[in-house]
Amino acid sequence: MSIDVRIATPDDLERWNGYVERSPQGTLWHELEALRVQADHADATVHPLIGFKGQEPVGLFPVFEISKQFVTTAFSPPPHLRVPYLGPAFLNMGKLKQRKRERRRQRFMDGCFEWIDEELNPKYGHVRTSTAFEDSRPFKWNAYDATPEYTYAVDLTLSEADLLMTFSSDARSNIRNADDEVFEIDVGGPEEIRLIHDQVRTRYESQDISFGVPVDFVLDLADESPNGRVRPYTLRVDGEFIGGILALEYGDTTGRWIGGVRTDADVDVPTNDLLDWAIMKDGLERGLETYDLVGADTRRINRYKAKFNPELRTYYGLEYGNWGMRTIASLYDSVK
């Protein structure tokens, strides 16, 4: 039986988030509300593709259409917003043998590529998958170039004491020797989201790096995500905001999305060590399994992240288009 790929119907959309929750590749970014927020702030049209084998759902693939100067492009996720993962999410394939699993996955992807070509005919395409996406060959067989990318993940299934012992000696020392009476860490709301966003934007601009993520995008995501949580962790000294990290929680994972930049405040407090540790401790208490440090491709930053003894995980950047279109697309912020 063939795979039927189509735009999700209203009935499909009612079940969409449940499908995302069941998929190993599903993330907060795949949820319907998050897709709509991304589309609104990327000035894009989202096409929620879904595939069925008979009555059984086999995959989801949200595709964002962006048209500029009569040129159509296709993204998943859209550019500018620093969304770390999206791409295809598969369903009901875990119990299949390898040959049947590959065949079903390939047929679903072929149906998606066919729909994209016929309905959008994009001159350029870019997809960034989740870490649970393991096989880039369907894209390579459809003229996409596949580039492995990396992130770090901390195992939260250990006890608090055992987890701390896996850290580097300087991280353990910073956490153990910090004076709890000097600083305060809280999980806030919209005000704290704005503080963290402004600090990150200012830090990037001081290094002549564009940070085009609108603060309203983050606020809307926090308001509209029914099954995920945007958790702004802030550290203050004597009531003064020193630094923060926006963590995203979905399923059994919490992730380090925006923040954790170097503070300009003159305080003798290991701000980011303490913020990361607070997120991990909360994850332990909430029964989560993983802390995604979101990114392991920057050598300088990796030196900091690696001290938490994380596991290296792979995901894929997938790119389609001729040389000229790729050159133009490179002007987009956060395409890669």
Secondary structure, DSSP 8 states (H G I E B T S, - for coil): ---EEEE--HHHHHHHHHHHHHSTT--GGGSHHHHHHHHHHHT-EEEEEEEEETTEEEEEEEEEEEEETTEEEEEES-SSS----BS-EE-S-TTS-HHHHHHHHHHHHHHHHHHHHHHT--SEEEEEB-TT----HHHHTTT-EEEEEEEEEEE-SS-HHHHHHTS-HHHHHHHHT--TTTEEEEE--HHHHHHHHHHHHHHHHHTT------HHHHHHHHHH-SS-EEEEEEEEETTEEEEEEEEEEETTEEEEEEE-----S---S-HHHHHHHHHHHHHHHTT--EEE------HHHHHHHGGG--EEEEEEEEEEE-HHHHHHHTTSTT--
